[in-house]
Amino acid sequence: MVRTPKTKGASTSTSNAAAFFKPGTVVEVNSDDEGFRGSWFSGTIIRRLASDRFLVEYDNLMADENSSKPLREILGIRHLRPILPSETGQVFKFGDEVDAFYNDGWWEGHITKELEDDKFAVYFRASKEQLVFPKEKLRIHREWFDYKWVPPFQPQQQDNCESKKVLLTPNVKSDEAEKVEELGVGALVEVSSDEDGFSGAWFAATVVEAKGQDKFVVEYQTLLAEDDSNLLREEIDALHIRPHPPDTGAHGEFSLLDEVDALYNDGWWVGVISKVLADSKYIVYFRSSNEELEFQQSHLRLHQDWIHGKWVMPSKGKKEMESSTT
């Protein structure tokens, strides 16, 4: 099958890397490995090997099962960021993007339900699963972009940076299976993939066969088979398929930090508005690749997640947080 995306142009300079990632600095590290996407765990910079590559020693990962020596790896700068400073007085609500502390590490998700006793249900997009957390196990999600935190901290909320050492294990399990709407033959859907280079993307397709409640054969609307003779068909499980998103009714201009889907190389890619330009153009930041691209307004839509049979939109100020499925 042919799905190779075009390479996005990187925008983040490495000129300030030495200032932020000196030897001995404790950092948060993410990974593209299966089971670790959307997660952060800690390590220490041992030395800088090049302008954008560093030798990192993990705080709790061992070199192998029988070793007491910490694992060391050479990592690119896009996999590193400083330890996120702690905050006090955080208030969480439905739709907020958060990091949830689980198994000694931080997972990226967003709040799908406000419960009693300051507890919250958090949905993890990477694994399409949900868990309940107390308030003290959550923090507002931020991106380390262009050597600053986005969204920025309020001065009264930021405490001294605590070099909390964390280790993340990859098996986040849900206490409730994701509900999937029954999709019949001919239904318009969108399909995601766990393949490298396609994380955070959705491709339009049509259901051509429903195999029970958890398997579907789909035909993509734009992706071709390997011989380019026909549209690509694949069997997809329920975790990687969703109905076509409804129109959010947001046809005006987008705002800075809005979470959007950008139409790029035949698919919709999840990103964040990082700059508003003239003539209805926007710069969109893609966290999965730490890169940016420019888009016309007509190639953007507000991002929504399909969670337990309904559409949920991360809250962004005045915008509605949830839209109907009908």
Short mmCIF file of the C-alpha atoms (twelve columns), coordinates in Angstrom:
data_MODEL
# 
_entry.id   MODEL 
# 
loop_
_atom_site.group_PDB 
_atom_site.id 
_atom_site.type_symbol 
_atom_site.label_atom_id 
_atom_site.label_alt_id 
_atom_site.label_comp_id 
_atom_site.label_asym_id 
_atom_site.label_seq_id 
_atom_site.Cartn_x 
_atom_site.Cartn_y 
_atom_site.Cartn_z 
_atom_site.pdbx_PDB_model_num 
ATOM 1   C CA . MET A 1   0.000   0.000  0.000   1 
ATOM 2   C CA . VAL A 2   1.197   3.506  -0.777  1 
ATOM 3   C CA . ARG A 3   0.680   6.081  1.977   1 
ATOM 4   C CA . THR A 4   4.009   7.885  2.251   1 
ATOM 5   C CA . PRO A 5   3.348   11.459 3.454   1 
ATOM 6   C CA . LYS A 6   5.284   14.452 2.225   1 
ATOM 7   C CA . THR A 7   7.999   15.649 4.573   1 
ATOM 8   C CA . LYS A 8   7.008   18.682 6.624   1 
ATOM 9   C CA . GLY A 9   9.576   21.455 6.962   1 
ATOM 10  C CA . ALA A 10  11.021  21.736 10.468  1 
ATOM 11  C CA . SER A 11  10.900  25.179 12.045  1 
ATOM 12  C CA . THR A 12  12.436  24.730 15.484  1 
ATOM 13  C CA . SER A 13  15.999  26.007 15.637  1 
ATOM 14  C CA . THR A 14  18.627  24.070 17.578  1 
ATOM 15  C CA . SER A 15  20.755  27.143 18.293  1 
ATOM 16  C CA . ASN A 16  19.574  27.338 21.913  1 
ATOM 17  C CA . ALA A 17  19.906  23.626 22.634  1 
ATOM 18  C CA . ALA A 18  23.101  23.985 24.641  1 
ATOM 19  C CA . ALA A 19  21.450  26.451 27.029  1 
ATOM 20  C CA . PHE A 20  18.484  24.208 27.818  1 
ATOM 21  C CA . PHE A 21  20.077  20.752 27.638  1 
ATOM 22  C CA . LYS A 22  23.395  20.958 29.455  1 
ATOM 23  C CA . PRO A 23  25.074  17.796 30.799  1 
ATOM 24  C CA . GLY A 24  23.471  16.844 34.113  1 
ATOM 25  C CA . THR A 25  20.090  18.410 33.293  1 
ATOM 26  C CA . VAL A 26  17.042  16.290 34.158  1 
ATOM 27  C CA . VAL A 27  14.636  16.240 31.210  1 
ATOM 28  C CA . GLU A 28  11.385  14.684 30.092  1 
ATOM 29  C CA . VAL A 29  11.697  12.272 27.182  1 
ATOM 30  C CA . ASN A 30  9.106   10.958 24.766  1 
ATOM 31  C CA . SER A 31  9.309   8.113  22.284  1 
ATOM 32  C CA . ASP A 32  7.891   7.011  18.946  1 
ATOM 33  C CA . ASP A 33  7.955   3.374  20.098  1 
ATOM 34  C CA . GLU A 34  4.669   1.476  20.091  1 
ATOM 35  C CA . GLY A 35  2.939   1.830  23.456  1 
ATOM 36  C CA . PHE A 36  4.828   4.977  24.475  1 
ATOM 37  C CA . ARG A 37  3.316   7.581  22.140  1 
ATOM 38  C CA . GLY A 38  1.804   10.519 23.966  1 
ATOM 39  C CA . SER A 39  3.884   9.911  27.078  1 
ATOM 40  C CA . TRP A 40  6.808   11.465 28.931  1 
ATOM 41  C CA . PHE A 41  9.360   9.892  31.291  1 
ATOM 42  C CA . SER A 42  12.558  11.214 32.802  1 
ATOM 43  C CA . GLY A 43  16.242  10.964 32.107  1 
ATOM 44  C CA . THR A 44  19.441  12.934 32.537  1 
ATOM 45  C CA . ILE A 45  21.568  14.529 29.819  1 
ATOM 46  C CA . ILE A 46  25.011  12.872 29.884  1 
ATOM 47  C CA . ARG A 47  26.605  14.745 27.002  1 
ATOM 48  C CA . ARG A 48  25.817  16.597 23.802  1 
ATOM 49  C CA . LEU A 49  26.975  14.667 20.726  1 
ATOM 50  C CA . ALA A 50  25.909  17.095 17.996  1 
ATOM 51  C CA . SER A 51  23.812  20.239 17.557  1 
ATOM 52  C CA . ASP A 52  20.608  18.212 17.842  1 
ATOM 53  C CA . ARG A 53  21.639  14.867 19.386  1 
ATOM 54  C CA . PHE A 54  22.262  13.966 23.025  1 
ATOM 55  C CA . LEU A 55  23.286  10.973 25.093  1 
ATOM 56  C CA . VAL A 56  20.584  10.448 27.753  1 
ATOM 57  C CA . GLU A 57  20.605  8.114  30.754  1 
ATOM 58  C CA . TYR A 58  17.152  7.024  31.902  1 
ATOM 59  C CA . ASP A 59  16.430  7.370  35.600  1 
ATOM 60  C CA . ASN A 60  14.671  4.034  36.074  1 
ATOM 61  C CA . LEU A 61  14.992  2.021  32.853  1 
ATOM 62  C CA . MET A 62  17.707  -0.614 33.001  1 
ATOM 63  C CA . ALA A 63  19.952  -1.657 30.117  1 
ATOM 64  C CA . ASP A 64  18.385  -5.136 30.232  1 
ATOM 65  C CA . GLU A 65  16.375  -7.337 32.590  1 
ATOM 66  C CA . ASN A 66  19.435  -8.705 34.373  1 
ATOM 67  C CA . SER A 67  21.381  -5.471 34.590  1 
ATOM 68  C CA . SER A 68  21.532  -2.855 37.332  1 
ATOM 69  C CA . LYS A 69  22.985  -0.272 34.946  1 
ATOM 70  C CA . PRO A 70  20.582  2.434  33.728  1 
ATOM 71  C CA . LEU A 71  19.753  2.392  30.030  1 
ATOM 72  C CA . ARG A 72  21.495  5.000  27.892  1 
ATOM 73  C CA . GLU A 73  20.298  6.124  24.464  1 
ATOM 74  C CA . ILE A 74  21.201  8.695  21.832  1 
ATOM 75  C CA . LEU A 75  18.139  10.890 21.256  1 
ATOM 76  C CA . GLY A 76  17.280  13.716 18.885  1 
ATOM 77  C CA . ILE A 77  16.292  17.095 20.262  1 
ATOM 78  C CA . ARG A 78  12.643  16.650 19.242  1 
ATOM 79  C CA . HIS A 79  12.323  13.891 21.856  1 
ATOM 80  C CA . LEU A 80  13.536  16.095 24.724  1 
ATOM 81  C CA . ARG A 81  12.112  18.932 26.777  1 
ATOM 82  C CA . PRO A 82  12.817  20.469 30.207  1 
ATOM 83  C CA . ILE A 83  10.924  19.191 33.246  1 
ATOM 84  C CA . LEU A 84  7.515   20.875 33.259  1 
ATOM 85  C CA . PRO A 85  7.366   23.323 36.196  1 
ATOM 86  C CA . SER A 86  4.757   22.561 38.856  1 
ATOM 87  C CA . GLU A 87  1.678   24.775 39.276  1 
ATOM 88  C CA . THR A 88  -0.681  25.518 42.142  1 
ATOM 89  C CA . GLY A 89  -4.370  26.347 42.044  1 
ATOM 90  C CA . GLN A 90  -5.096  24.538 38.803  1 
ATOM 91  C CA . VAL A 91  -8.791  24.188 37.938  1 
ATOM 92  C CA . PHE A 92  -9.848  21.360 35.626  1 
ATOM 93  C CA . LYS A 93  -13.049 21.069 33.584  1 
ATOM 94  C CA . PHE A 94  -14.616 19.028 30.835  1 
ATOM 95  C CA . GLY A 95  -12.642 19.182 27.589  1 
ATOM 96  C CA . ASP A 96  -9.363  20.371 29.137  1 
ATOM 97  C CA . GLU A 97  -6.174  18.923 27.678  1 
ATOM 98  C CA . VAL A 98  -4.202  17.414 30.553  1 
ATOM 99  C CA . ASP A 99  -1.322  15.112 31.424  1 
ATOM 100 C CA . ALA A 100 -2.337  12.305 33.807  1 
ATOM 101 C CA . PHE A 101 0.203   10.807 36.203  1 
ATOM 102 C CA . TYR A 102 -0.009  7.008  35.887  1 
ATOM 103 C CA . ASN A 103 2.551   4.308  36.668  1 
ATOM 104 C CA . ASP A 104 5.138   6.984  37.564  1 
ATOM 105 C CA . GLY A 105 4.756   8.854  34.282  1 
ATOM 106 C CA . TRP A 106 2.671   11.428 32.438  1 
ATOM 107 C CA . TRP A 107 0.180   10.489 29.686  1 
ATOM 108 C CA . GLU A 108 -1.355  13.059 27.333  1 
ATOM 109 C CA . GLY A 109 -5.165  13.050 27.325  1 
ATOM 110 C CA . HIS A 110 -8.205  15.221 27.888  1 
ATOM 111 C CA . ILE A 111 -11.005 15.310 30.429  1 
ATOM 112 C CA . THR A 112 -14.241 13.703 29.279  1 
ATOM 113 C CA . LYS A 113 -16.230 13.795 32.529  1 
ATOM 114 C CA . GLU A 114 -16.213 15.723 35.815  1 
ATOM 115 C CA . LEU A 115 -16.924 13.354 38.714  1 
ATOM 116 C CA . GLU A 116 -17.491 13.774 42.457  1 
ATOM 117 C CA . ASP A 117 -14.697 14.252 45.011  1 
ATOM 118 C CA . ASP A 118 -12.446 16.135 42.563  1 
ATOM 119 C CA . LYS A 119 -12.056 13.151 40.262  1 
ATOM 120 C CA . PHE A 120 -12.047 13.245 36.478  1 
ATOM 121 C CA . ALA A 121 -12.391 10.751 33.627  1 
ATOM 122 C CA . VAL A 122 -9.487  11.192 31.183  1 
ATOM 123 C CA . TYR A 123 -9.483  9.886  27.624  1 
ATOM 124 C CA . PHE A 124 -6.153  8.917  26.039  1 
ATOM 125 C CA . ARG A 125 -6.192  9.494  22.301  1 
ATOM 126 C CA . ALA A 126 -3.104  7.366  21.611  1 
ATOM 127 C CA . SER A 127 -4.637  4.201  23.113  1 
ATOM 128 C CA . LYS A 128 -8.320  5.205  22.687  1 
ATOM 129 C CA . GLU A 129 -8.928  4.339  26.343  1 
ATOM 130 C CA . GLN A 130 -10.195 6.066  29.471  1 
ATOM 131 C CA . LEU A 131 -9.271  6.092  33.191  1 
ATOM 132 C CA . VAL A 132 -10.395 8.016  36.284  1 
ATOM 133 C CA . PHE A 133 -7.883  10.231 38.156  1 
ATOM 134 C CA . PRO A 134 -7.982  12.438 41.271  1 
ATOM 135 C CA . LYS A 135 -7.191  16.117 40.771  1 
ATOM 136 C CA . GLU A 136 -3.695  15.800 42.263  1 
ATOM 137 C CA . LYS A 137 -2.714  13.333 39.533  1 
ATOM 138 C CA . LEU A 138 -3.393  15.828 36.722  1 
ATOM 139 C CA . ARG A 139 -1.621  18.825 35.260  1 
ATOM 140 C CA . ILE A 140 -2.567  21.191 32.430  1 
ATOM 141 C CA . HIS A 141 -1.058  19.902 29.186  1 
ATOM 142 C CA . ARG A 142 1.596   22.104 27.617  1 
ATOM 143 C CA . GLU A 143 3.856   21.828 24.597  1 
ATOM 144 C CA . TRP A 144 7.547   22.748 24.591  1 
ATOM 145 C CA . PHE A 145 7.659   24.681 21.332  1 
ATOM 146 C CA . ASP A 146 10.360  27.043 20.044  1 
ATOM 147 C CA . TYR A 147 12.042  26.955 23.484  1 
ATOM 148 C CA . LYS A 148 8.999   28.078 25.458  1 
ATOM 149 C CA . TRP A 149 5.907   26.495 27.015  1 
ATOM 150 C CA . VAL A 150 2.625   26.760 25.101  1 
ATOM 151 C CA . PRO A 151 0.216   27.837 26.496  1 
ATOM 152 C CA . PRO A 152 2.427   30.048 28.690  1 
ATOM 153 C CA . PHE A 153 2.333   29.958 32.490  1 
ATOM 154 C CA . GLN A 154 0.637   32.598 34.566  1 
ATOM 155 C CA . PRO A 155 3.325   34.096 36.862  1 
ATOM 156 C CA . GLN A 156 1.364   33.464 40.057  1 
ATOM 157 C CA . GLN A 157 0.837   29.794 39.164  1 
ATOM 158 C CA . GLN A 158 4.420   28.775 38.425  1 
ATOM 159 C CA . ASP A 159 6.438   27.275 41.263  1 
ATOM 160 C CA . ASN A 160 10.082  26.366 41.240  1 
ATOM 161 C CA . CYS A 161 10.846  23.652 38.761  1 
ATOM 162 C CA . GLU A 162 10.957  20.341 40.575  1 
ATOM 163 C CA . SER A 163 13.190  17.734 38.993  1 
ATOM 164 C CA . LYS A 164 10.719  14.946 39.580  1 
ATOM 165 C CA . LYS A 165 12.112  11.768 38.098  1 
ATOM 166 C CA . VAL A 166 9.473   9.735  36.303  1 
ATOM 167 C CA . LEU A 167 9.285   6.459  34.409  1 
ATOM 168 C CA . LEU A 168 6.418   5.522  32.151  1 
ATOM 169 C CA . THR A 169 5.197   1.998  31.490  1 
ATOM 170 C CA . PRO A 170 3.318   1.518  28.239  1 
ATOM 171 C CA . ASN A 171 0.213   -0.424 29.258  1 
ATOM 172 C CA . VAL A 172 -2.558  2.065  30.021  1 
ATOM 173 C CA . LYS A 173 -5.737  -0.022 30.272  1 
ATOM 174 C CA . SER A 174 -9.285  1.229  30.220  1 
ATOM 175 C CA . ASP A 175 -11.951 0.414  32.790  1 
ATOM 176 C CA . GLU A 176 -14.569 0.686  30.049  1 
ATOM 177 C CA . ALA A 177 -14.465 -0.498 26.412  1 
ATOM 178 C CA . GLU A 178 -14.913 2.219  23.842  1 
ATOM 179 C CA . LYS A 179 -18.396 2.274  22.403  1 
ATOM 180 C CA . VAL A 180 -18.546 2.108  18.623  1 
ATOM 181 C CA . GLU A 181 -21.551 3.221  16.645  1 
ATOM 182 C CA . GLU A 182 -22.948 0.526  14.374  1 
ATOM 183 C CA . LEU A 183 -21.676 1.301  10.894  1 
ATOM 184 C CA . GLY A 184 -23.449 -0.213 7.945   1 
ATOM 185 C CA . VAL A 185 -22.319 -0.804 4.370   1 
ATOM 186 C CA . GLY A 186 -21.971 2.512  2.543   1 
ATOM 187 C CA . ALA A 187 -21.352 4.561  5.698   1 
ATOM 188 C CA . LEU A 188 -18.844 7.399  5.348   1 
ATOM 189 C CA . VAL A 189 -16.087 6.987  7.947   1 
ATOM 190 C CA . GLU A 190 -12.580 8.096  8.838   1 
ATOM 191 C CA . VAL A 191 -9.763  5.645  9.558   1 
ATOM 192 C CA . SER A 192 -6.589  6.062  11.618  1 
ATOM 193 C CA . SER A 193 -3.338  4.098  11.575  1 
ATOM 194 C CA . ASP A 194 -0.645  3.145  14.080  1 
ATOM 195 C CA . GLU A 195 2.008   2.987  11.359  1 
ATOM 196 C CA . ASP A 196 5.086   5.157  11.791  1 
ATOM 197 C CA . GLY A 197 4.576   8.536  10.171  1 
ATOM 198 C CA . PHE A 198 0.765   8.406  10.346  1 
ATOM 199 C CA . SER A 199 0.095   9.023  14.046  1 
ATOM 200 C CA . GLY A 200 -2.533  11.730 14.466  1 
ATOM 201 C CA . ALA A 201 -3.971  11.385 10.945  1 
ATOM 202 C CA . TRP A 202 -7.430  10.338 9.734   1 
ATOM 203 C CA . PHE A 203 -8.265  9.241  6.179   1 
ATOM 204 C CA . ALA A 204 -11.738 9.313  4.586   1 
ATOM 205 C CA . ALA A 205 -13.208 5.943  3.572   1 
ATOM 206 C CA . THR A 206 -16.457 4.086  2.905   1 
ATOM 207 C CA . VAL A 207 -17.551 0.883  4.649   1 
ATOM 208 C CA . VAL A 208 -17.907 -1.902 2.068   1 
ATOM 209 C CA . GLU A 209 -18.382 -4.778 4.533   1 
ATOM 210 C CA . ALA A 210 -19.230 -4.977 8.254   1 
ATOM 211 C CA . LYS A 211 -17.833 -8.046 10.025  1 
ATOM 212 C CA . GLY A 212 -19.740 -8.036 13.297  1 
ATOM 213 C CA . GLN A 213 -19.318 -5.088 15.679  1 
ATOM 214 C CA . ASP A 214 -15.530 -4.830 15.717  1 
ATOM 215 C CA . LYS A 215 -14.240 -5.457 12.166  1 
ATOM 216 C CA . PHE A 216 -14.899 -3.543 8.967   1 
ATOM 217 C CA . VAL A 217 -13.649 -3.649 5.399   1 
ATOM 218 C CA . VAL A 218 -13.254 -0.101 4.089   1 
ATOM 219 C CA . GLU A 219 -12.397 1.471  0.760   1 
ATOM 220 C CA . TYR A 220 -10.367 4.664  1.021   1 
ATOM 221 C CA . GLN A 221 -11.553 7.675  -0.950  1 
ATOM 222 C CA . THR A 222 -8.075  8.912  -1.915  1 
ATOM 223 C CA . LEU A 223 -5.506  6.200  -1.122  1 
ATOM 224 C CA . LEU A 224 -4.582  3.778  -3.898  1 
ATOM 225 C CA . ALA A 225 -3.541  0.132  -3.811  1 
ATOM 226 C CA . GLU A 226 0.123   -0.681 -4.432  1 
ATOM 227 C CA . ASP A 227 -0.367  -1.077 -8.188  1 
ATOM 228 C CA . ASP A 228 -2.331  2.225  -8.372  1 
ATOM 229 C CA . SER A 229 -5.096  0.452  -10.322 1 
ATOM 230 C CA . ASN A 230 -7.848  0.707  -7.700  1 
ATOM 231 C CA . LEU A 231 -8.702  2.452  -4.470  1 
ATOM 232 C CA . LEU A 232 -7.112  0.768  -1.472  1 
ATOM 233 C CA . ARG A 233 -9.268  -1.626 0.597   1 
ATOM 234 C CA . GLU A 234 -8.341  -2.757 4.115   1 
ATOM 235 C CA . GLU A 235 -9.843  -4.607 7.069   1 
ATOM 236 C CA . ILE A 236 -9.986  -2.241 10.067  1 
ATOM 237 C CA . ASP A 237 -10.798 -2.925 13.726  1 
ATOM 238 C CA . ALA A 238 -13.241 -0.797 15.730  1 
ATOM 239 C CA . LEU A 239 -10.480 1.125  17.541  1 
ATOM 240 C CA . HIS A 240 -9.273  2.645  14.264  1 
ATOM 241 C CA . ILE A 241 -12.559 3.694  12.680  1 
ATOM 242 C CA . ARG A 242 -15.101 6.417  13.444  1 
ATOM 243 C CA . PRO A 243 -18.060 8.085  11.696  1 
ATOM 244 C CA . HIS A 244 -17.392 11.109 9.530   1 
ATOM 245 C CA . PRO A 245 -17.183 14.122 11.924  1 
ATOM 246 C CA . PRO A 246 -20.164 16.493 11.932  1 
ATOM 247 C CA . ASP A 247 -19.873 20.102 10.846  1 
ATOM 248 C CA . THR A 248 -19.013 22.147 13.948  1 
ATOM 249 C CA . GLY A 249 -20.586 25.274 12.516  1 
ATOM 250 C CA . ALA A 250 -17.289 27.121 13.031  1 
ATOM 251 C CA . HIS A 251 -16.825 28.732 9.619   1 
ATOM 252 C CA . GLY A 252 -15.171 31.917 10.848  1 
ATOM 253 C CA . GLU A 253 -11.537 32.538 11.598  1 
ATOM 254 C CA . PHE A 254 -9.492  30.279 13.841  1 
ATOM 255 C CA . SER A 255 -7.673  31.550 16.921  1 
ATOM 256 C CA . LEU A 256 -4.185  31.044 18.304  1 
ATOM 257 C CA . LEU A 257 -3.847  27.631 20.062  1 
ATOM 258 C CA . ASP A 258 -7.062  26.226 18.564  1 
ATOM 259 C CA . GLU A 259 -6.722  22.470 18.100  1 
ATOM 260 C CA . VAL A 260 -7.492  21.701 14.473  1 
ATOM 261 C CA . ASP A 261 -7.335  19.023 11.796  1 
ATOM 262 C CA . ALA A 262 -5.348  20.084 8.724   1 
ATOM 263 C CA . LEU A 263 -6.020  18.546 5.307   1 
ATOM 264 C CA . TYR A 264 -2.595  17.433 4.094   1 
ATOM 265 C CA . ASN A 265 -1.500  14.700 1.696   1 
ATOM 266 C CA . ASP A 266 -4.984  13.140 1.467   1 
ATOM 267 C CA . GLY A 267 -5.589  12.965 5.236   1 
ATOM 268 C CA . TRP A 268 -6.638  15.066 8.218   1 
ATOM 269 C CA . TRP A 269 -3.704  15.629 10.624  1 
ATOM 270 C CA . VAL A 270 -4.178  16.803 14.224  1 
ATOM 271 C CA . GLY A 271 -2.334  20.039 15.032  1 
ATOM 272 C CA . VAL A 272 -2.507  23.362 16.858  1 
ATOM 273 C CA . ILE A 273 -2.729  26.889 15.427  1 
ATOM 274 C CA . SER A 274 0.652   28.414 16.326  1 
ATOM 275 C CA . LYS A 275 0.411   31.633 14.292  1 
ATOM 276 C CA . VAL A 276 -2.410  33.610 12.662  1 
ATOM 277 C CA . LEU A 277 -1.407  35.141 9.316   1 
ATOM 278 C CA . ALA A 278 -3.100  37.530 6.891   1 
ATOM 279 C CA . ASP A 279 -5.499  36.481 4.110   1 
ATOM 280 C CA . SER A 280 -7.113  33.645 6.115   1 
ATOM 281 C CA . LYS A 281 -3.855  31.713 6.404   1 
ATOM 282 C CA . TYR A 282 -2.492  29.943 9.482   1 
ATOM 283 C CA . ILE A 283 0.647   28.211 10.703  1 
ATOM 284 C CA . VAL A 284 -0.183  24.831 12.225  1 
ATOM 285 C CA . TYR A 285 2.135   23.027 14.650  1 
ATOM 286 C CA . PHE A 286 2.163   19.196 14.569  1 
ATOM 287 C CA . ARG A 287 3.267   17.831 17.926  1 
ATOM 288 C CA . SER A 288 3.936   14.297 16.628  1 
ATOM 289 C CA . SER A 289 6.749   15.603 14.397  1 
ATOM 290 C CA . ASN A 290 7.527   18.914 16.156  1 
ATOM 291 C CA . GLU A 291 7.078   20.711 12.832  1 
ATOM 292 C CA . GLU A 292 4.965   23.439 11.230  1 
ATOM 293 C CA . LEU A 293 3.147   24.060 7.937   1 
ATOM 294 C CA . GLU A 294 1.090   26.899 6.479   1 
ATOM 295 C CA . PHE A 295 -2.581  26.261 5.570   1 
ATOM 296 C CA . GLN A 296 -5.497  28.127 4.053   1 
ATOM 297 C CA . GLN A 297 -8.559  28.375 6.280   1 
ATOM 298 C CA . SER A 298 -10.488 26.149 3.852   1 
ATOM 299 C CA . HIS A 299 -8.086  23.271 4.618   1 
ATOM 300 C CA . LEU A 300 -8.681  23.396 8.377   1 
ATOM 301 C CA . ARG A 301 -11.441 22.222 10.694  1 
ATOM 302 C CA . LEU A 302 -11.840 22.266 14.474  1 
ATOM 303 C CA . HIS A 303 -10.576 19.002 15.966  1 
ATOM 304 C CA . GLN A 304 -13.066 16.560 17.528  1 
ATOM 305 C CA . ASP A 305 -12.629 13.157 19.193  1 
ATOM 306 C CA . TRP A 306 -15.106 10.255 18.929  1 
ATOM 307 C CA . ILE A 307 -15.456 9.047  22.535  1 
ATOM 308 C CA . HIS A 308 -17.988 6.483  23.721  1 
ATOM 309 C CA . GLY A 309 -20.450 7.115  20.934  1 
ATOM 310 C CA . LYS A 310 -20.360 10.918 20.882  1 
ATOM 311 C CA . TRP A 311 -18.207 13.735 19.533  1 
ATOM 312 C CA . VAL A 312 -16.121 15.675 22.059  1 
ATOM 313 C CA . MET A 313 -14.232 18.871 21.272  1 
ATOM 314 C CA . PRO A 314 -11.368 20.101 23.519  1 
ATOM 315 C CA . SER A 315 -12.485 23.338 25.145  1 
ATOM 316 C CA . LYS A 316 -11.098 26.553 23.664  1 
ATOM 317 C CA . GLY A 317 -12.655 29.561 25.326  1 
ATOM 318 C CA . LYS A 318 -15.987 30.466 23.776  1 
ATOM 319 C CA . LYS A 319 -16.274 27.390 21.570  1 
ATOM 320 C CA . GLU A 320 -18.716 24.592 22.303  1 
ATOM 321 C CA . MET A 321 -17.055 21.622 23.962  1 
ATOM 322 C CA . GLU A 322 -19.319 18.933 22.631  1 
ATOM 323 C CA . SER A 323 -21.365 18.500 19.477  1 
ATOM 324 C CA . SER A 324 -24.276 16.202 18.786  1 
ATOM 325 C CA . THR A 325 -23.885 13.020 16.773  1 
ATOM 326 C CA . THR A 326 -27.046 13.788 14.852  1 
# 
